[in-house]
Amino acid sequence: MTDEAMIPPGRAERGEPMVDDEAWDTDDWDDYAEDLWDDEDDPDQGDLELAERHSLRRVPGLSTELADISEVEYRQLRLERVVLVSVWTRGSQTDADNAMFELKALAETAGSQVLDGLVQRRSNPDPATYVGRGKVDQVREVVQATGADTVICDGELTPAQLRTLEDRVGVKVVDRTALILDIFAQHAKSVEGKAQVELAQLNYLKQRLRGWGTSLSRQVGGRASGGVGIGGRGPGETKIETDRRRINHRISVLRGRLREMAGTRAVKRADRRRHLVPSVAIVGYTNAGKSSLLNRLTHAGVLVEDALFATLDPTTRRDTTSDGRVYTLTDTVGFVRHLPTDLVEAFRSTLEETVDADLLLHVVDGSDPDPQGQIAAVRQVLAEIGAADRAEQLVINKVDQADPDVLAVLKSQYPDAVVVSARTGQGLDRLRAVIEERLPSPQLEITALVPWNRGDLVDRVHREGETLLLEHLADGTLVKARVHPDLAAQLAPYAPADAAQQQGTGQERD
């Protein structure tokens, strides 16, 4: 089709259509519409969120020297060109390397460019400088040589350690907790998620307030400057005290909002309990493939990204077993080694989905250098939130990328684990079968002749119970099933007079 046929001369000036209708027949328009609205190419919600996240990037090369920032700006992390510092206190050299690689992944997820990394072997971190006085000089030399503007330490530093390191190194110092909080602040999407992140940030900041330079106050003492006179003189309230008071007020407001949001979620959980809908929570280390597994099992379309803490807000989807029983699958926030306590407390309401779950799918990254460490870290967090007694099913993910020797060791240590690949679909049928086996099943067996006008009871038997026999008779539907006690009580009035005879008739027909 030529350009002259597509765009007739003079049509644009006259405001007429730019496409020649005569050159396109009906079949051509249909084919064009099908190509334009191809369902396979339509992005889901996860794809849209991923594109939006990748469209925002931090501008490199901006100065963040301590002399160039104010107190308010100091609370906002601007990680650009960073140097990593870690203190190795226990474990092998491999453990120290894995910890450094994880810190590097966290820094890159926050939008940083990692320039160098230093590891110091000590029995305990130095109480003044974290790495020791001699190592601080080496860190300063590396910062000056690389042109870095931020130092990230693999640990939670005290306010004194932060101040001393910044004075000695000359650039901003950020600890592991502040780094994780910054990632959470970037990835939080829901109202509840943003409130939880803000609460954790304020709890962290409250103990690390600082004045203007070396001064503890920027506020005139009392009201003496206003000429109040007797009763108005005195030291007054310092700027740090004012900030701390405002932070405490904001914390109380956020906790009140989170309690209201937790009430809404509690109502939904109560509704599921009332209808006896089993729940399955997907837990695991960050970037282990939990969201990918949820998408494979339920076609949820949630965001999937090869990054740490890519998913913060829980996502619940409905699924059914092969025999028709309904249950829910919930994707939760990922865990990490040394997860900040403030985060655990702030996200406690969200983690209640994990505590109340009937089954925990513990997803492990089989391609990680230290999968046993991931398992130990996740189980430690589960114990902290009170979910250690929940039924747990270990799922080894990413087997298509894992080392066969590492997989062999994991299978020998955890023989009941299910090996899957969320990317290729390997082992998902086995996983579905295991979920069906481990879901709580009704134990009370009952036989009832349900009238035709009570089809709702038959529907509940399909959704909540395990159907053993279903026969449509002239007087109604003959049902033999295993159900829960409350449903059995509603079916009891419809039990046939001679249940044994009816059961035998049903077996002969079957």
Sequence and secondary structure as in RCSB ss.txt:
>XXXX:A:sequence
MTDEAMIPPGRAERGEPMVDDEAWDTDDWDDYAEDLWDDEDDPDQGDLELAERHSLRRVPGLSTELADISEVEYR
QLRLERVVLVSVWTRGSQTDADNAMFELKALAETAGSQVLDGLVQRRSNPDPATYVGRGKVDQVREVVQATGADT
VICDGELTPAQLRTLEDRVGVKVVDRTALILDIFAQHAKSVEGKAQVELAQLNYLKQRLRGWGTSLSRQVGGRAS
GGVGIGGRGPGETKIETDRRRINHRISVLRGRLREMAGTRAVKRADRRRHLVPSVAIVGYTNAGKSSLLNRLTHA
GVLVEDALFATLDPTTRRDTTSDGRVYTLTDTVGFVRHLPTDLVEAFRSTLEETVDADLLLHVVDGSDPDPQGQI
AAVRQVLAEIGAADRAEQLVINKVDQADPDVLAVLKSQYPDAVVVSARTGQGLDRLRAVIEERLPSPQLEITALV
PWNRGDLVDRVHREGETLLLEHLADGTLVKARVHPDLAAQLAPYAPADAAQQQGTGQERD
>XXXX:A:secstr
  HHHHS TTHHHHT  SS GGGS HHHHHHHHHHHT GGG   HHHHHHHHHHH    TT    GGG  HHHHT
S    EEEEEEEE SS HHHHHHHHHHHHHHHHHTT EEEEEEEEE SS BTTTBS HHHHHHHHHHHHHHT SE
EEESS   HHHHHHHHHHHSSEEEEHHHHHHHHHHHH  SHHHHHHHHHHHHHHHHTT   STT S  S STTGG
GT  TT  S    HHHHHHHHHHHHHHHHHHHHHHHHHHHHHHHHHHHHTT  EEEEEEBTTSSHHHHHHHHH  
     SSTT   S EEEEEE TTS EEEEEE   B TT  HHHHHHTHHHHHHHHT SEEEEEEETTSS HHHHH
HHHHHHHHHTT TTS EEEEEE TTTS HHHHHHHHHH TT EE  TTT TTHHHHHHHHHHHS    EEEEEEE
 GGGHHHHHHHHHHSEEEEEEE SSSEEEEEEE HHHHHHHGGG  TTHHHHHHHHHHH 
